[in-house]
């Protein structure tokens, strides 16, 4: 936790630092520079208080594993489960014979939870046994899901109870689902931004999602009182309501004469020299992502180099990229001078069974740059990148858009020598009004704690991601490695402090990672037994290893567990470190 000497920039009439209060002068940049230099000169200052580092090295996962001897007592007394969930879990692990009741150490009264199990020692009723059997398929499906990825220990997600009885008891995050993982080191990190079921639910639940609409022909309106075949009165067409509630994407379909797209295969060849849609000449391959392939191409009409993205012929990919088209069109319209560091959309069309996006051609992403030139990321350049990304996030958040996938792969270099960058990939972005509809957003290593816990979230999840990105640029290592979500929780606790109690009490999924007493646990993938993850104490400064205390304080300023205390993008831009001018970005 932050020590008593916590230093934070407050945009007010006075600024307090090291016990001295002084008025802010008329030149905020000069004043911020003095505050930054004072911070850097004070050798005894530590952004997180006294230095404690229990890590064994840079590859330390950040916690100790502690075996639990009495698994049955742990399940009954430490996990926030209903009685039926606890009973079935005990049966599934072979810790309680079928037909037996909860053991005597089950302290129902002390836990303050209602139960219909009767007194300890009573046999299960036929109705209770029926409900337990009804839960079996759900738990077995969950157990099968944990074997899909042997590289990580999936956090326990206990089965949800059957019917209204389980709803009354409360599931507290124990849902029969398996959340797929992402690679924590960057490459192909977000295999898909959301599951197909989740994406379908999100797209169908709100009118702000992409809508395919056909304007009716109102030149010859139906006479008043006309009824449809079913007998329901025909509604009049309301152009004003249509314009207010819906957006229309005018998607051009480009095809050769005397040919059909149906005759084409699922994949289209993008060989150098090939002309796409009679306009874009393929030059060379650029790369591939979850939703698309990208090539560098020459626009023969505008006579400029562009990036041609070919979307995979899949409904989920098409939906995500059409949503990105809609957002990029809005951004182009509201940022005509290209001032907000977000990649531009030039054109889009449907051709040979594929959706094509023509976007601004940029350089490599920050992950690739880190791989082949790690010395590039000096404090001055990291500051420049942070400032540009925050400007982009301010613009998005002002338009009620959450990027929801800020990571090194989604920040591209526009000019290497000037260190100018742009945000890309709005295919996973969501509106603020849709934030409650999905908690499967962000790549895992950059996922904000409120998202993992199942709490309400807003644009400040992008700020957490940016803090993780900046720490990674400074060290070349992922700040929160993608081992498992429980492992990340333990690492967060050891590095930035304990979670506030309201986050653990209100989090929909908090019970999947934390015991009732707030300890982190997970279920071992090999043995099926529960283990405690004991956090190792460390600090952001110990992990980043930089002498630039202003940069360290800024990164720590972004990595605040409580989202209500985390700065917004606009507030983060006012931090003194971003106002300080380095003599050279190198």
C-alpha positions in Angstrom: 0.0 0.0 0.0 1.1 3.6 -0.4 3.0 5.0 2.5 2.3 8.2 4.4 4.4 10.1 1.9 2.1 9.4 -1.0 2.5 12.1 -3.6 -0.3 12.7 -6.1 -1.0 15.6 -8.4 -4.2 17.3 -7.7 -5.5 20.0 -10.2 -6.4 22.5 -7.6 -5.4 25.9 -6.5 -2.6 24.6 -4.3 -0.1 21.7 -4.6 1.2 19.8 -1.6 4.5 18.0 -1.6 6.8 16.7 1.2 4.8 18.7 3.8 5.3 22.1 2.1 2.3 23.9 0.6 2.7 26.5 -2.1 0.5 28.3 -4.6 0.6 27.0 -8.2 2.1 29.7 -10.5 0.7 31.0 -13.7 2.9 28.6 -15.7 1.7 25.1 -15.0 4.4 23.5 -17.1 7.2 25.2 -15.3 5.6 24.4 -12.0 5.1 20.7 -12.9 8.8 20.5 -14.0 9.9 21.8 -10.6 7.7 19.3 -8.8 9.0 16.5 -11.0 12.7 17.6 -10.4 12.1 17.8 -6.7 10.6 14.3 -6.8 13.6 13.0 -8.7 16.2 14.7 -6.4 14.8 13.3 -3.2 16.7 10.1 -3.0 14.8 8.8 0.1 11.4 9.0 -1.7 9.8 5.8 -2.7 6.4 5.9 -4.5 5.1 2.9 -2.4 6.9 3.6 0.9 9.7 1.3 2.2 11.1 -1.1 -0.3 10.1 -4.7 0.3 10.8 -7.3 -2.4 10.3 -11.0 -1.7 10.7 -12.0 -5.4 13.5 -14.4 -6.2 14.0 -12.9 -9.7 12.3 -11.3 -12.7 10.5 -14.6 -13.5 9.1 -15.1 -10.1 5.3 -15.6 -10.3 4.8 -13.6 -7.2 3.2 -16.0 -4.7 3.8 -19.2 -2.7 1.5 -22.2 -3.1 0.2 -23.6 0.2 -1.4 -27.0 0.3 -4.6 -27.3 2.4 -4.6 -30.4 4.6 -8.3 -30.6 5.4 -10.0 -30.1 2.0 -13.5 -30.8 3.4 -13.2 -28.2 6.1 -11.9 -25.6 3.6 -14.8 -26.3 1.2 -17.4 -26.0 3.9 -16.1 -23.1 5.9 -13.8 -21.0 3.7 -15.5 -21.1 0.3 -18.6 -19.0 -0.2 -20.8 -21.8 -1.4 -24.4 -22.8 -0.8 -25.0 -26.0 1.1 -26.0 -27.8 -2.0 -22.9 -26.7 -3.9 -20.6 -27.7 -1.0 -22.3 -31.1 -0.7 -22.0 -31.9 -4.4 -18.3 -30.7 -4.5 -17.5 -32.9 -1.5 -19.2 -35.9 -3.3 -17.3 -35.1 -6.5 -13.9 -35.1 -4.8 -14.7 -38.3 -2.9 -14.6 -36.5 0.4 -18.1 -37.4 1.5 -20.1 -40.6 0.8 -23.2 -40.1 -1.3 -26.3 -39.8 0.8 -24.4 -38.3 3.8 -25.0 -34.8 5.2 -22.6 -32.0 5.8 -20.1 -32.9 8.5 -20.3 -31.5 12.0 -17.7 -28.8 11.3 -20.2 -27.1 9.0 -21.0 -24.0 11.1 -24.1 -22.8 9.3 -25.3 -20.4 12.1 -21.9 -18.7 12.3 -21.9 -18.1 8.6 -25.3 -16.5 8.7 -26.6 -18.2 5.6 -30.0 -19.8 5.2 -30.0 -23.6 4.6 -32.6 -26.3 3.9 -30.3 -29.1 4.8 -31.7 -29.7 8.3 -29.6 -30.5 11.3 -26.1 -31.9 11.0 -26.2 -35.6 10.8 -29.6 -35.8 9.0 -29.7 -37.8 5.8 -30.4 -36.0 2.5 -34.1 -35.9 1.5 -35.1 -37.3 -1.9 -35.7 -33.8 -3.2 -32.2 -32.7 -2.2 -30.7 -35.7 -3.9 -32.6 -35.0 -7.0 -31.3 -31.4 -7.1 -27.7 -32.7 -6.6 -28.1 -35.1 -9.5 -29.5 -32.3 -11.7 -26.3 -30.4 -11.0 -24.0 -33.2 -12.0 -23.9 -32.6 -15.7 -23.0 -28.9 -15.1 -20.1 -29.7 -12.8 -18.8 -32.5 -15.1 -18.9 -30.0 -18.0 -16.9 -27.5 -16.0 -14.4 -30.2 -15.0 -13.9 -31.2 -18.6 -13.3 -27.5 -19.5 -10.4 -27.3 -17.0 -8.5 -29.9 -19.0 -8.5 -27.9 -22.2 -5.4 -25.9 -21.3 -2.8 -27.8 -19.2 -0.6 -24.7 -19.1 -2.6 -23.0 -16.5 -4.5 -23.9 -13.3 -8.0 -22.7 -13.9 -9.7 -21.0 -11.0 -12.5 -23.0 -9.4 -15.9 -22.0 -10.8 -18.4 -24.2 -8.8 -21.7 -25.1 -10.3 -24.7 -22.9 -10.1 -27.6 -24.4 -8.2 -30.8 -25.6 -9.8 -33.9 -23.5 -10.0 -35.0 -20.7 -7.6 -33.5 -22.5 -4.6 -30.0 -21.9 -5.8 -30.8 -18.4 -6.8 -32.0 -17.7 -3.3 -28.9 -19.2 -1.8 -26.7 -17.0 -4.0 -24.0 -18.3 -6.4 -21.5 -15.5 -5.7 -19.7 -16.0 -8.9 -19.6 -19.8 -9.0 -20.9 -20.2 -12.6 -20.5 -23.3 -14.8 -18.3 -21.7 -17.3 -14.8 -22.0 -18.5 -13.1 -18.8 -19.6 -10.4 -19.4 -22.2 -6.9 -18.0 -21.6 -4.6 -15.7 -23.6 -0.9 -15.7 -24.0 0.5 -13.3 -21.5 3.6 -12.3 -23.5 1.8 -10.7 -26.3 1.9 -12.7 -29.5 -1.7 -13.8 -30.5 -2.6 -12.8 -27.0 -6.4 -12.4 -27.4 -7.3 -15.5 -29.4 -10.8 -14.1 -29.7 -12.2 -11.0 -27.9 -15.3 -12.8 -26.8 -17.1 -16.1 -27.1 -19.6 -16.4 -30.0 -22.5 -16.8 -27.6 -21.5 -13.8 -25.6 -21.0 -11.7 -28.8 -24.4 -12.7 -30.1 -26.0 -11.8 -26.8 -24.2 -8.4 -26.8 -25.1 -7.6 -30.4 -28.8 -8.6 -29.9 -29.4 -6.9 -26.6 -28.9 -3.2 -27.5 -30.0 -1.0 -30.3 -26.6 0.6 -30.2 -25.1 -2.5 -31.7 -24.7 -2.9 -35.4 -28.0 -2.9 -37.1 -28.7 -4.1 -40.7 -31.8 -2.0 -41.7 -33.6 -1.5 -45.0 -35.5 1.6 -45.4 -39.1 0.9 -46.5 -40.5 2.4 -49.6 -42.9 5.1 -48.3 -43.7 6.7 -51.6 -47.1 4.8 -51.5 -48.1 4.6 -47.8 -50.6 2.1 -46.7 -54.1 3.5 -46.1 -55.1 4.2 -42.5 -56.5 1.2 -40.7 -54.8 -1.4 -42.9 -54.2 -4.6 -41.0 -51.5 -7.2 -41.6 -52.2 -10.8 -42.3 -52.0 -11.7 -38.6 -54.6 -9.0 -37.7 -52.1 -6.7 -36.0 -52.6 -3.0 -37.0 -49.8 -1.8 -39.4 -47.5 0.8 -37.8 -46.7 4.0 -39.7 -43.1 4.5 -40.7 -41.3 7.1 -38.5 -38.3 8.6 -40.3 -37.3 10.7 -37.3 -37.3 7.7 -35.0 -35.3 5.7 -37.5 -32.6 8.4 -37.8 -32.4 8.8 -34.0 -32.2 5.1 -33.1 -30.3 3.4 -36.0 -27.2 3.8 -38.0 -26.8 2.5 -41.5 -23.6 1.1 -43.0 -23.6 1.5 -46.7 -21.6 -1.7 -47.5 -20.5 -1.9 -51.1 -20.5 -5.4 -52.6 -17.9 -5.6 -55.3 -17.9 -8.6 -57.7 -16.8 -9.4 -61.2 -19.4 -9.4 -63.9 -20.7 -12.9 -64.9 -19.2 -14.3 -61.7 -20.5 -15.1 -58.2 -18.9 -15.0 -54.8 -20.3 -18.4 -54.1 -17.9 -20.0 -56.6 -15.0 -18.8 -54.5 -13.3 -20.7 -51.6 -13.3 -19.8 -48.0 -9.8 -18.2 -48.2 -8.6 -15.7 -50.8 -5.1 -15.7 -52.0 -3.2 -12.4 -51.4 -0.1 -12.9 -53.6 2.1 -9.9 -54.4 1.0 -8.1 -57.5 -2.6 -9.2 -57.3 -5.2 -6.5 -57.8 -8.1 -6.6 -55.3 -11.5 -5.1 -56.4 -9.8 -3.5 -59.4 -8.1 -0.9 -57.2 -5.8 -2.2 -54.5 -2.5 -3.9 -55.6 -1.1 -6.4 -53.0 2.6 -5.7 -52.2 3.5 -7.8 -49.2 2.2 -9.6 -46.2 2.0 -7.7 -43.0 0.6 -10.1 -40.4 -2.4 -11.9 -39.1 -4.7 -11.3 -36.1 -7.6 -13.0 -34.5 -10.1 -11.6 -36.9 -8.2 -10.8 -40.1 -5.1 -11.0 -42.2 -3.3 -7.8 -43.3 -1.2 -6.9 -46.3 0.5 -3.8 -47.5 -1.2 -2.6 -50.7 -1.0 0.3 -53.2 -4.2 2.3 -53.8 -4.1 2.9 -57.5 -6.8 5.5 -57.3 -5.5 7.7 -54.5 -1.8 6.7 -55.3 -0.9 6.0 -51.7 0.2 3.0 -49.6 -2.5 1.5 -47.4 -3.1 -1.5 -45.1 -5.6 -3.9 -46.6 -7.3 -6.1 -43.9 -9.1 -9.2 -45.1 -11.6 -10.4 -42.5 -12.0 -14.1 -41.9 -15.1 -15.6 -43.4 -16.8 -16.2 -40.1 -19.9 -14.6 -38.6 -18.2 -13.7 -35.3 -15.3 -12.1 -37.1 -17.6 -10.3 -39.5 -19.8 -8.9 -36.7 -16.7 -7.6 -34.8 -15.2 -5.9 -37.9 -18.5 -4.4 -39.0 -18.8 -2.9 -35.5 -15.2 -1.6 -35.9 -16.2 0.0 -39.2 -19.1 1.8 -37.6 -16.9 3.1 -34.8 -14.1 4.2 -37.2 -16.6 6.0 -39.4 -17.8 7.9 -36.4 -14.2 8.7 -35.4 -13.4 9.9 -38.9 -16.4 12.2 -38.8 -15.6 13.6 -35.3 -11.8 13.9 -35.8 -11.5 15.3 -39.3 -8.0 16.7 -38.7 -6.6 13.4 -37.4 -5.5 14.8 -34.0 -6.4 12.0 -31.6 -3.9 9.2 -32.4 -6.4 6.6 -33.7 -5.8 4.8 -37.0 -7.9 6.1 -39.9 -10.4 4.1 -42.0 -10.1 4.9 -45.7 -12.5 2.4 -47.3 -14.4 -0.9 -46.8 -16.2 -3.3 -49.1 -17.4 -6.8 -49.5 -15.6 -8.8 -52.2 -15.3 -12.5 -53.1 -17.0 -13.6 -49.9 -14.9 -11.5 -47.6 -15.1 -8.1 -45.9 -12.2 -5.8 -46.7 -11.1 -2.9 -44.6 -8.7 -0.3 -46.0 -6.9 1.5 -43.2 -4.0 3.8 -42.6 -0.6 2.1 -43.1 1.4 2.2 -39.9 4.6 0.6 -38.7 5.2 -2.2 -36.3 3.5 -2.5 -32.9 5.1 -1.9 -29.6 5.5 -5.6 -28.8 7.5 -6.2 -31.9 9.5 -3.1 -31.3 10.3 -4.3 -27.8 11.5 -7.6 -29.2 14.0 -6.2 -31.7 15.0 -2.9 -30.1 14.4 -2.9 -26.3 16.7 0.1 -25.8 14.2 2.2 -27.8 11.9 2.6 -24.8 13.7 5.3 -22.8 11.7 7.3 -20.1 11.3 10.1 -22.6 9.8 7.9 -25.3 7.6 6.1 -22.8 6.4 9.5 -21.7 5.6 10.4 -25.3 3.7 7.1 -25.9 1.7 7.5 -22.6 0.7 11.1 -23.6 -0.4 10.1 -27.1 -2.4 7.0 -26.0 -4.1 9.0 -23.3 -5.1 11.7 -25.8 -6.7 8.9 -27.8 -8.4 7.4 -24.8 -9.8 10.8 -23.8 -11.3 11.2 -27.2 -12.8 7.7 -27.1 -14.2 8.1 -23.6 -15.7 11.5 -24.4 -17.6 9.7 -27.1 -18.7 7.0 -24.6 -16.5 4.3 -26.1 -14.3 2.0 -24.1 -11.4 0.6 -26.1 -11.3 -2.5 -23.9 -8.2 -4.0 -25.5 -5.2 -1.7 -24.8 -2.0 -3.7 -25.1 1.4 -3.4 -26.9 0.1 -5.2 -30.0 -2.7 -2.6 -30.4 -0.4 0.5 -30.3 1.4 0.9 -33.6 4.3 3.2 -34.5 3.6 5.8 -37.1 7.0 7.5 -37.1 9.9 5.7 -35.5 12.3 8.6 -35.2 9.6 11.0 -33.8 8.1 8.2 -31.6 4.5 8.9 -32.8 2.0 6.2 -32.2 -1.6 5.4 -32.9 -4.2 3.1 -31.3 -5.7 0.4 -33.4 -8.3 -2.4 -33.2 -11.7 -1.2 -32.1 -13.2 -4.5 -32.9 -13.5 -5.3 -29.2 -14.6 -1.8 -28.1 -17.9 -1.3 -26.4 -20.1 1.6 -25.5 -20.3 2.7 -21.8 -24.0 1.7 -21.9 -23.1 -1.8 -22.9 -20.4 -2.3 -20.2 -22.7 -4.4 -18.0 -23.4 -6.9 -20.7 -20.0 -8.6 -20.8 -17.1 -9.2 -18.5 -15.1 -11.0 -21.1 -13.2 -8.0 -22.3 -9.5 -7.1 -22.4 -6.5 -9.4 -22.9 -5.9 -11.2 -19.7 -2.5 -9.8 -18.7 -3.9 -6.3 -19.1 -7.3 -7.0 -17.7 -8.5 -4.6 -14.9 -9.3 -6.1 -11.5 -12.9 -5.0 -11.6 -13.5 -6.9 -14.8 -12.0 -10.1 -13.4 -14.2 -9.7 -10.3 -17.4 -9.1 -12.2 -17.9 -5.5 -11.0 -19.4 -2.6 -13.0 -16.7 -0.9 -15.1 -16.1 2.1 -17.3 -13.3 3.7 -19.3 -10.9 3.4 -16.4 -10.3 -0.2 -17.3 -8.2 1.3 -20.2 -6.2 3.2 -17.7 -5.2 0.0 -15.8 -4.2 -1.6 -19.1 -2.1 1.4 -20.0 -0.2 1.2 -16.7 0.6 -2.5 -17.4 1.8 -1.6 -20.9 4.1 1.2 -19.7 5.6 -1.1 -17.1 6.2 -3.7 -19.8 7.9 -1.2 -22.1 10.2 -0.1 -19.3 11.2 -3.7 -18.4 10.6 -5.9 -21.4 8.5 -8.2 -19.2 4.8 -8.6 -18.6 3.8 -7.1 -15.3 1.0 -9.6 -14.6 1.9 -12.9 -16.4 -0.9 -14.9 -17.7 -0.7 -18.0 -15.5 -4.2 -17.9 -14.2 -6.6 -15.2 -13.0 -6.1 -16.4 -9.4 -2.3 -16.1 -9.8 -2.8 -12.6 -11.2 -4.9 -11.7 -8.2 -2.3 -12.9 -5.8 0.4 -10.9 -7.7 -1.8 -7.8 -7.6 -2.2 -8.1 -3.8 1.5 -8.4 -3.3 2.4 -5.5 -5.6 -0.3 -2.9 -5.1 -2.1 -3.8 -1.9 -5.2 -5.6 -0.6 -8.4 -5.4 -2.5 -11.1 -3.1 -0.9 -13.7 -5.1 0.9 -16.5 -3.7 -1.2 -14.9 -5.2 -4.3 -14.8 -8.7 -2.8 -18.3 -8.4 -1.4 -19.9 -7.1 -4.6 -17.9 -8.9 -7.2 -19.9 -11.4 -9.2 -16.9 -13.7 -9.6 -15.0 -12.8 -6.4 -15.8 -16.1 -4.8 -14.0 -17.9 -7.6 -10.7 -16.4 -6.4 -11.1 -15.3 -2.8 -12.1 -17.1 0.4 -14.5 -15.5 2.8 -11.6 -14.2 4.8 -10.0 -12.6 1.6 -7.3 -15.1 0.9 -6.5 -16.0 -2.7 -7.0 -19.7 -3.7 -7.3 -21.9 -6.8 -7.9 -25.5 -7.6 -4.9 -27.4 -8.9 -5.5 -28.7 -12.4 -3.7 -32.0 -11.9 -4.8 -33.1 -8.4 -8.1 -31.3 -8.3 -7.3 -30.2 -4.7 -7.5 -26.6 -3.5 -4.4 -24.5 -2.7 -3.9 -21.1 -1.1 -1.8 -18.6 -3.1 0.2 -16.5 -0.6 1.3 -13.2 -2.2 4.9 -12.2 -2.1 5.4 -8.6 -1.2 7.0 -6.3 -3.7 6.4 -2.9 -5.3 6.1 -1.4 -8.8 9.5 0.3 -8.4 11.1 -3.1 -7.5 9.6 -4.6 -10.6 10.4 -1.8 -13.0 14.0 -1.0 -11.9 14.2 2.5 -13.1 15.9 5.6 -11.6 13.2 7.8 -13.1 11.0 8.3 -10.1 8.5 10.5 -11.9 7.8 7.7 -14.4 7.6 5.2 -11.6 5.1 7.3 -9.7 3.0 7.8 -12.9 2.8 4.1 -13.6 1.8 3.5 -9.9 -0.7 6.3 -10.3 -2.5 4.3 -13.0 -2.4 0.9 -11.2 -5.0 1.5 -8.5 -7.2 -1.4 -7.6 -10.2 0.7 -6.6 -11.6 2.0 -9.9 -13.2 4.9 -8.2 -9.8 6.1 -7.1 -8.0 5.4 -10.4 -7.6 8.5 -12.6 -9.6 8.9 -15.7 -7.7 9.5 -19.0 -8.3 13.2 -18.7 -7.0 13.3 -15.1 -4.0 11.2 -15.9 -3.0 13.7 -18.6 -2.6 16.3 -15.8 0.0 14.3 -13.9 3.3 16.4 -13.5 5.5 13.8 -15.1 3.6 14.2 -18.5 4.3 18.0 -18.3 8.0 17.6 -17.7 10.2 18.1 -20.8 13.1 15.8 -21.3 16.1 17.3 -23.0 16.1 14.4 -25.4 13.5 11.6 -25.9 16.5 9.2 -26.0 
